[in-house]
Amino acid sequence: MKNIYELIVIDLDGTIVDAHGNISNADKIAIAEARTLGIRVALSTGRVVDACRKYITELGLDGVHIFFDGALVYDPSLKDMIYSQPIKTETLKEAIAFARQNRIYIELYAIDRYFVEEINWADKIHREFFGLHSTLANFDDIAGKETIIKCELMVHNDAEEAKYQRFIEHFKDKLRGSIARTPAYPDVRFVNVVDPRVSKGSALEKLAEHLDIDLDRVMAIGDGTNDLSLLEKAGLKIAMGNARDELKSIADHVTLPVDKSGVAAAINKFILEGETGRGKPRPYDGMDGGHMKFRIVVEKDPETNEFSAYCPELPGCNSCGMTEEDAVANATEAIKLYLEPSEIGKECTGKVCEVEVNLD
């Protein structure tokens, strides 16, 4: 039976990425199993492209995703831009002048880097948690020369709250601000400032049109107020157990929190085990025991020095680690959860490990 949902759109922070910056194996496996049914999976986030690459790799995803809170619909692997709505140059120059006059810390984001005029506490968060490195610049040299897709304000105390409110009030007809959060920094609000026409919901419309999928056949999962428009457009609206009350109030279903693999619980319920699904398939169901062998391939990112490990035969069993051993161990654990073997062993030679499982 054909599944009634053809696309799952998932927010990142607080939805599938937990307070430690990790995605649970249960979430990875559920997404991989949904994809074996031919269901497309896309991320929808306020993050910039580079801050999402490791998660796209870890989940084994390809294709188009939503970035910059909806200002960019983009395929990172092909560098194919489906939709972009940058901030108007005139408005950007006004925002820069207002920020300087009122001593408001502001960041400017192009598609592949971000600019600051000063280094403060926010730089450490971007560098250590999101893997982003700022470019120190005079904003007068940026406005009109770089395509700026979003600005970002950072709020973590009452003084910054007052400045944020003053900024948003001043530009209420020219810019839109939406608040994003991550469990890793519960006291910090990341304010995405974009063109007023931008939202995750409008970006979902562009994505669905590109994929030729009706919005009624989209399942959207989120946790923050910037996910409101996303869920409003989707046929099936899923709020995380840790979601804001505003999101829960419009949801069709409230799943488990991010630290309890709420994404996996929702996919299992409505895609894999629900009445509209085909049961919970595994690629080797029906085999009468026996030994199987899989490869785990290890690669190193030259920029971050982080290792990624993936199993070509099992697209959901990808993982990352700061050492080769950690990456392989995490991928092996994912295979164990996926196949539930009675025995498992591995032997590594160079950058390839051979994993042998016993399904008896």
N, C-alpha and C positions, 0 to 999 in steps of 0.2 A: 504494500500500500504506500502510495506517495505521501511523504510528509508534507503537512500544510505549510510549514515554515521553510523558506528557502535561504534566509539570511539571518545570522545572529550577529548583532552589533553590541560590543562590550566595552564599557568604560574601563580605564586602567586603574588609577589610584583609588584604593578603598573598595574596589569592585573585584578585580582579579589580582592586583598587586597589594600585598599586605604591608604591615608596618616595618618589616625588615627588607622590603624591596623584592620579595619572593613571590612566585606563583606556585601554588600547591600542585603536587603530582596528580591529585584527583581532578583538578581543573584542567590540567594539560590533557589527561586521558579522555575526559568527557568531550573536550573540543575536538580531539583527534577522531573520536568515534562519530561525532556529528558530521565531520568532514567525510568520513567513509560513506555516509549516506548521500553525499553530493551537496550537502548544505554549506554555503559559503560563510566564512567567519571574518569579521572586520573589527578593528579596534576603533574607538571613538574617544578622543582625549584632548585635554587642553595642552598637553605636552607638545614640544617641537619634535620634528622627525628623528633627530639624532638621539633623543632621550627615549625613543621607543624601539630602536633597532634590535637591542638584545632580547627584548620580549617577543618581537616578531620572529626572530630566529629560534628562540626557546620554544615557542608554540608551533613552529613549523609552518607559519602562515606565509601566504604570498598574496599578490593582488593589491587592491586599493583599500586605504584606511582614511579615517577622519582625524586631522591634526589641528592644533591651534584653536581648539574650542569650536571648530566648524569653519574656520576661515580657509582651510586647505583640505581638499580631497585629492589624494596623491598615492601613487604606486611607487614606493621607495626603491624597489628592485629594478624597475624599468625607468625610473625618473620621469614618470608619465603624470602630468598634472591634469586632473579632470576638472577641477574647479578651484579658483583662488579669489579671495576678496581682500586685498590689502587695504591698509589705512591710507586715505587720501593725503597727498603730500602737504597740502595747505593745512589740514587738520593736524597732521603730525608736527609741523612746525609750531603751531599754536600750543600743542600739548607740551612740547619741549620747553617753550618759553614759560608756560604756566608752572611747570614742575620746578624750573630753576627759581622763579620768583617766589614760590612758596616752599622751597627747600624740600621737595618731594622726591624721594628716590624712585627712579623709573628705569626700566630696561626696554631696549628696542630689539625686536626679533625679526631677522630675515629667515629665509627658508633653511639655511644651513649654518647659521651662527647668530650670536646675540651680542649686543653692544651695551656698555655701561660707561658713565663718565666718572664713576668712583667705585672703589672696592669696599664693600662692607660685609656684614654678617651673612647676607643673602648669597654671596659668592661661594661661600663654603658649602651651603646646602646644594646649590646647583652642581658644584664640582663633585662632591662626595656621594650624593644620593642619585642625582640625575645624570651624572657623567658628562656635564656640560662645562665648557671653559669659556669665560667671558673674553670679549675683545674690548680693551680700553680705548675709547675714542672720543673726539669732540663731536657731539651730535650734529653740529652745524655742517660737518663733513659727511654726515650720513643721510640726513633728510634730503630727498630729491635725487639722491644718487643710488641708494639701496632701496629695494622693494621691502618695506616693513609690513609684515603681516599682522603682528600684534605688539602691543606694549604690555608690560607687566608691572604691577605694583605689589609690594610685599607688606603685609600687615601682621604685627605680632605684639603691639602694645596700644594703649589708648591714644597716644600722640599720632601714631601712624594711622589709626582708625579715623581720627579727625581729618587728617590730610587726605585720606582716600575718599571720604565722604565729600570733602570740598572739591576734589578733582572730578568725581563723577557728577556732582551737581552742576559744575561749570560746563561740562561737556555732554550734558544729558541728551542734547539733540544731535550731537555729532559723533559720539562714541558710545559703546555699550560695555559695561563692566560686569563680569560674572565671576563668582567666587569658586575656586577649586581648592580642595584639601587633599592631604595624604595622611594616612595613619602614622607615618613615620614622624611627622611634625604636627601633632594635633593642635598646637597653639598658634600655628602660622596659617594665614590665609593667602593664597596666591590669587591675585586679582587679574584675570585676563581682560585686557582692554582691546576691543576690536571694532571694526566698522559696525554701525548699528544694524546692518542687514544680516550680520553673521549670527548663526546659532548652530548648535549640533543638530537641531531638527531640520533646518534648511539644508545643511550638509547631507543629512540622511536622504532627503529628497533627491539631491544631485547624485548620490551614490546609488540609490535604488534605480533611478532613471538610467544611469550608466550600465547597470547590470541587468536592466529590463526585468525588474522584480517589483511586484505590487507592494505597497507599504503594508497592506494587510497580511502579507506573508513574511513580515520582518518581526523578529523577537529582539527586543532591546533590554539591556541590563545595565543599571547604574546605581549610584549612591548619593550623588551631590545635586545641589540646586542647578548646576549647569547641565545636568542631565534631564531636566524637566522637559525641554522642547524635544529632546531625543525620544523620550518615552511617549510624549503626546502624539508623535507621528507614527509610532510603531503599532503593528497589529496586536502584539502581545507585550505588555509592559511589566517588567520585573524590577522590583526594588530590592536592594540588599537589606539584610537584617540590620546592618549598621547605617542604613540610609537616613537622610534628613527626613523629618516628618512630612514636609511638603511633597517629597517624592513618593513616600509610602501612600499618601492620600489619593494619588492618581493611579497607583499600580493595580494591575490585575492580580498580582501575586507578590508576596513578600517572602523571599528566600532566606537562607541562612546568612550569617555575617561572612565577611571576607576571610576571617581566620578559621572558619568552619567550611571552607570551600563552597560558598553559596552559589557560585557560577555552575559548578558541577551538579549541585543539587537541582538547580533550575533546568539545566539541559537534560539531566536524567528524567526529571518529572514530565517535561513537556515535549521532549524530542525522542529520547531513547526508550523510555518506559511508559510514556503516556499513551492514551488511546489513539493519538494521531501518529505515533511512531511505529517502528517495526520491531519493538523489543530492544534489548540492549546487545547489539551485535559485537562480536569479537572476530577478528579476521581468521582465527583458527578454530572456531566453534565447529563441532562435529567430528573433529579428529579423535581417533581412539588411542589417545596417549602417544608416546613416542618422544624421541629427541629431536630438537630443532636447534639450528645455529643462526645467529644474527651477528652482524658487524656493528661495532661502535666506532665511528670515525671522530678523531679529535682534531680541532683546529684552534689556532691562537689568533686573537685579534691584535694586530700590531700596534694599534692606538691605545687600547685599554690594558693590554697584556693579559686579558681574561681568556680562559679557555672555554670553548663550546664543544659539546659532545652530542652526536646525533646518530640515530639508528635509521638507515635508509629504508629498511623494511617496515619500520613502525614509526610513522611520522609524528606521533604524539610523545614519543619518548626522547625528547631533546632536553638538554640541561646545560648549565654553565657552572664554572668554578674558577677560583683563583689559581688552582693548580690542575695539571692533567689528571691527577689521581682523584681529586674532588669531582671534576666534571664527569669522569667515567663512573665513579661510584654513584653519583646522582642519576645518571642515565640508566645504570643497571637497576637501581631501586625503582625507577619508573617502569622498566620492563617487568620487574617482579609484580608490581601492582597491576600492570596491564594484563599479563598472561596468567598470573597466579600459579606458577609452576610448583611442582613438588620439590624440585631441586634446581639449582642454578649455579653455574661456574663460569669463570672467564679467564682468558689468557691474552696478554697484551704483547704485541710486537711493534715497536715504533709507535706510529700514530694511529694504528688500528688495533682494536681489541676484538677478539672473537668470544661471544657469549653463547654458552650452550645451556639449553633449558630442557628439563624433563617434564612432560605434561602427564605422565602416568599418575 
